[in-house]
Structure formats: C-alpha cells, structure tokens
C-alpha cells in the first residue's frame, strides 16, 4: 500500500479527522537511521503524528517537533511540512528492550516519562509559534493528545502505531488524529470514546491492510465520515551539498582557513538522512574565496 493521508470531517462537521498509512515513509527513516526495533517504533510514532499535524498547515508552512525525554533514546527531532514531506531522527538509534507487559514495543521506556514535547511552527511570519508541554507517558500518542489539549486547546485523540519485522524493517505503520470542534455534543463524544475503547491497535489495522478511509470509518462510523482530501506522504530530506557549502561559508574566513590548515578538508553527515558530504582542501579554498 502506497503511503497517503486523508483529511475528513464527521458528524456534520463537528469532528475533524486525519488518518494515514506511513509504512514506506517510516521504513525509509528506519533504514537511513539504522534504528533498532524500539527506537524504530518511537521514531515512527513521532514522524506520523508530526506528519498529520503538518497537514493542518497551509502552503509553504512547516514545523519541527522535538521530543526530549529522559530515556536512553535521547531526543527525537522531526521536520514536516504541509506538502506531506517529513524527515526525522533520534539521538541514539540503537535502543531496544523486551516487549512490555502489554506485549508491545516499550516505547515509553525508550523515550522516558520526564521531559518535554515541543512544537515549533514556521508560518511565514517574523516570529515562529512555539508550544511546549511536559511528557505525560512517553508512549507519544498520549503525549501528542495532551499537547493538543493543553497548548492548542483542541480536545483530540491521537493514535499512532508501528510494527517491526524480525529483520528490523517496518511491517506496518499508521495512525489517526480525531479532534472535536466547538459545539460537538456529549452524545458524539460518548460514541467516539466507545469506539476508541473497542477498536484493535492501530498498527494491527494497518497490518490487516485497512486503508486510512476504513480506519476512520471504524473509529467514527461509516455513515458519519466525509473524506475531504487525499494526499501522498513521503520521507524527504532537504539537505544538499549546496546547503552545506553555504553553512561552511557562514562560519567565516578564519574558521575555513583553520579547516584547511589543520584538517586538510572537511566532512559532515546529515542527522536526518545520514548522507555524507566531503570537502577537499581545494573545495574549501574555493569557498574561502567566496568569503573574502
């Protein structure tokens, strides 16, 4: 199943909903990061929640999500935009534990239960919008749910799941966000809560081949869901040698001269995609000429 996301409303517009299948997107991040299973699940959950959040933006707007817990995985950083392009990485990709008491990958242990989840939105304005909330469980779905309620005052339910194969590749990844709009009656809330309490884990639905449309129909009732838009989503990193060159130039002549004399070149690696960039002495001398 090719990755894609849908935007929908339900109950006559009193509920806004998003759902996605992101197996290929998460698999690409896992492959590039070389993550172990528990780290893969944490990274995938954060990427999918961020992807759905970014699709609430418009045009060239974009956002960065940081999950900075006290667990061994370190920080999770995700960039996503309104075009369905997402990239992400974890500080320590080689983290894995035995399954937790529920038979699932122990994401909360990897992320930690103390720390903060921060969202920085670039809306094309002079100042960026920043919201930050404490981590409440480390499972990430619950943490993003708390972010919406606390920072954006939007009652929401966020579900994200990742299944990992024995060879560390991703078998299935998907998720949903359901949000109550002003005026949603108690009877609607009660019906959604009842369905959420009985539906299988989101990753199991993806493994069974259930597309985003059917996921939302299961959560909200087939007769209640109106799909508004379907959009492709993809892992995409914006790094390039030109961007790295500009970053080196910004260091200034003294720093570049030091790199030439002491290191006889330079190399760097992109955190997000692990692409390596090498610069010889001659390359650096050419960049130095641009500074002078």
C-alpha positions in Angstrom: 0.0 0.0 0.0 1.5 3.3 -1.1 1.6 5.8 1.8 -1.0 8.5 1.9 -3.1 10.6 4.3 -6.7 11.6 4.3 -8.4 14.7 5.8 -12.0 14.2 6.8 -14.9 15.6 8.8 -17.6 13.6 10.7 -20.9 14.2 12.4 -21.8 17.1 10.2 -18.5 18.9 10.6 -18.4 18.7 14.4 -15.4 16.4 14.2 -12.2 16.9 12.2 -10.2 13.7 11.5 -6.9 12.7 9.9 -5.6 9.2 9.2 -2.6 7.8 7.3 -0.7 4.8 6.3 3.0 5.5 6.5 4.8 2.2 6.3 7.1 3.2 3.5 7.9 6.6 5.0 8.8 5.2 8.4 10.8 2.3 6.8 12.9 4.8 4.9 13.7 6.7 8.1 14.5 3.4 9.9 16.7 2.3 7.1 18.7 5.5 7.0 19.0 5.8 10.7 19.8 2.1 11.3 17.4 2.1 14.3 16.7 -0.9 16.5 13.1 -2.0 16.9 12.1 0.0 20.0 13.8 3.1 18.6 12.1 2.5 15.3 8.7 2.5 16.9 9.4 5.7 18.8 10.7 7.5 15.7 7.9 6.2 13.5 5.2 7.3 16.0 6.7 10.8 16.3 7.0 11.1 12.5 3.4 10.1 11.8 1.9 12.4 14.5 4.0 15.2 13.1 3.0 14.5 9.5 -0.6 14.7 10.4 -0.1 17.9 12.4 1.8 19.5 9.5 -1.0 18.7 7.1 -3.1 21.0 9.2 -0.9 23.8 7.9 -1.1 25.6 4.5 1.1 26.3 1.5 4.8 26.6 2.4 4.2 26.4 6.2 6.3 23.9 8.1 7.0 22.7 11.6 9.6 21.0 13.8 8.7 18.6 16.6 11.1 17.8 19.4 10.5 15.1 21.9 13.2 15.5 24.7 12.7 12.8 27.3 15.0 11.3 29.9 15.1 7.8 28.3 18.1 6.2 26.6 16.8 7.1 23.1 17.7 10.8 23.7 15.9 13.4 21.6 13.6 12.7 18.7 13.5 15.5 16.1 11.0 15.6 13.2 10.6 18.2 10.4 7.4 18.1 8.4 5.5 20.5 6.1 2.1 21.0 4.6 3.2 19.2 1.4 3.4 15.8 3.1 7.2 15.8 3.3 8.7 14.5 6.6 12.1 13.6 7.9 13.2 12.6 11.4 16.0 11.2 13.5 16.7 10.0 17.1 19.9 10.8 19.0 20.5 7.2 20.0 19.1 4.8 17.3 20.5 1.6 18.9 17.9 1.2 21.7 15.8 -1.9 22.1 14.1 -3.6 25.0 11.9 -6.7 25.6 8.2 -6.2 25.0 6.3 -4.5 27.8 3.5 -6.1 29.9 1.0 -5.5 27.0 3.2 -7.4 24.5 4.2 -4.2 22.7 7.5 -2.5 22.0 8.4 -0.5 25.1 8.4 3.0 23.6 7.8 4.7 26.9 10.9 3.2 28.4 13.0 4.3 25.4 11.6 7.9 25.4 11.3 8.3 29.1 8.5 9.7 31.2 10.1 13.1 32.1 10.9 15.8 29.7 9.1 17.9 27.1 7.4 17.7 23.8 7.8 21.0 21.8 6.3 22.1 18.5 7.8 25.0 16.5 5.7 26.2 13.6 7.1 28.3 10.8 4.0 30.1 9.4 6.0 32.5 7.3 5.8 35.3 9.9 8.6 37.1 11.6 8.2 35.1 14.8 7.7 31.3 15.0 4.9 29.8 17.0 6.2 27.6 19.8 4.3 25.4 22.1 5.7 23.0 24.7 4.2 20.6 27.2 5.5 18.0 29.6 5.8 14.4 28.5 2.9 12.6 30.2 3.6 8.9 29.3 6.4 8.6 26.8 4.1 6.5 24.6 3.8 9.5 22.3 0.2 9.1 21.2 -0.9 10.2 24.6 1.8 12.9 24.7 0.6 14.4 21.4 -3.0 14.2 22.7 -2.0 16.2 25.7 -0.2 18.7 23.5 -3.4 19.4 21.6 -5.5 19.8 24.7 -3.0 21.9 26.6 -1.2 24.0 24.0 -3.9 24.4 21.3 -7.0 23.9 23.4 -8.4 21.4 21.0 -9.8 18.1 22.5 -8.1 15.4 20.5 -7.3 11.7 20.3 -4.0 10.7 18.7 -3.3 7.1 17.8 0.0 6.0 16.2 1.5 2.5 15.8 4.5 0.8 14.3 5.0 -3.0 13.8 8.6 -4.1 13.3 9.8 -7.2 11.4 12.4 -9.6 12.9 14.9 -8.1 10.4 14.3 -4.6 11.9 12.4 -3.4 8.8 8.9 -1.9 9.4 6.0 -4.2 8.7 3.2 -1.7 9.3 2.9 1.9 10.4 -0.2 4.2 10.6 -2.2 6.5 12.7 -5.1 8.9 13.2 -6.0 12.2 14.9 -9.6 12.9 15.8 -10.5 16.4 17.0 -13.7 17.8 18.5 -14.8 21.1 17.0 -16.7 23.7 19.1 -20.4 22.6 19.5 -19.8 18.9 19.5 -22.5 17.3 21.7 -21.9 14.9 24.5 -23.5 12.1 22.6 -20.9 12.4 19.8 -18.1 12.3 22.4 -19.6 9.3 24.0 -19.9 7.4 20.7 -16.3 8.2 19.8 -15.0 7.1 23.2 -16.9 3.9 23.0 -15.5 3.1 19.5 -11.9 4.0 20.6 -12.1 1.6 23.6 -13.1 -1.4 21.4 -11.0 -0.9 18.2 -7.8 -3.0 17.8 -4.4 -1.3 18.0 -3.9 1.0 15.0 -0.8 -0.9 13.9 -2.9 -4.1 13.8 -5.4 -2.4 11.5 -2.6 -1.4 9.1 -1.1 -4.9 9.2 -4.6 -6.2 8.1 -4.4 -3.9 5.1 -7.0 -1.4 6.3 -6.6 1.9 4.4 -7.0 5.3 6.1 -10.6 5.7 5.0 -11.6 2.4 6.7 -9.7 3.3 9.8 -11.7 6.5 10.3 -14.9 4.6 9.4 -14.1 2.1 12.2 -13.5 5.0 14.6 -16.3 7.3 13.7 -18.9 5.1 11.9 -19.0 4.7 8.1 -22.1 6.8 7.7 -20.6 9.7 9.7 -17.3 10.2 7.8 -16.9 12.6 4.9 -13.5 12.5 3.2 -12.3 15.9 2.1 -8.8 15.3 0.7 -6.3 12.5 -0.1 -2.6 13.4 -0.2 0.6 11.4 -0.7 3.2 11.5 2.1 6.9 10.7 1.9 10.2 10.8 3.7 12.1 13.7 2.2 15.3 15.3 3.3 16.1 18.8 2.0 19.9 18.6 2.6 22.3 19.1 -0.3 25.9 19.9 -0.9 25.0 23.5 -1.7 23.3 23.9 1.6 26.3 22.5 3.4 28.6 24.9 1.4 26.5 27.8 2.5 26.8 26.7 6.1 30.6 26.5 5.8 30.7 29.9 4.2 28.7 31.3 7.1 31.4 30.1 9.5 33.7 32.9 8.2 37.2 33.0 6.8 39.1 32.2 10.0 37.3 29.0 10.6 37.6 27.9 7.0 41.3 28.6 7.0 41.6 26.6 10.1 39.9 23.6 8.5 42.3 23.9 5.6 45.5 24.1 7.6 44.6 21.7 10.5 42.2 19.2 8.9 43.1 19.4 5.3 39.5 19.1 4.3 36.1 18.6 6.0 33.3 16.1 6.1 29.8 16.2 7.6 26.8 14.0 7.9 23.2 15.0 7.8 21.4 14.0 11.0 18.2 13.2 9.2 19.2 11.1 6.1 22.8 10.1 7.1 24.1 11.4 3.7 27.8 12.2 3.9 29.4 15.3 2.4 33.1 15.6 1.8 35.1 18.7 1.0 38.8 18.6 -0.1 41.3 21.3 0.6 40.7 22.7 -2.9 36.9 22.7 -2.2 37.5 24.7 1.0 39.8 27.1 -0.7 37.1 27.9 -3.3 34.6 28.5 -0.5 37.2 30.7 1.2 37.4 32.9 -1.9 33.7 33.5 -1.7 34.1 34.8 1.8 36.8 37.3 1.0 
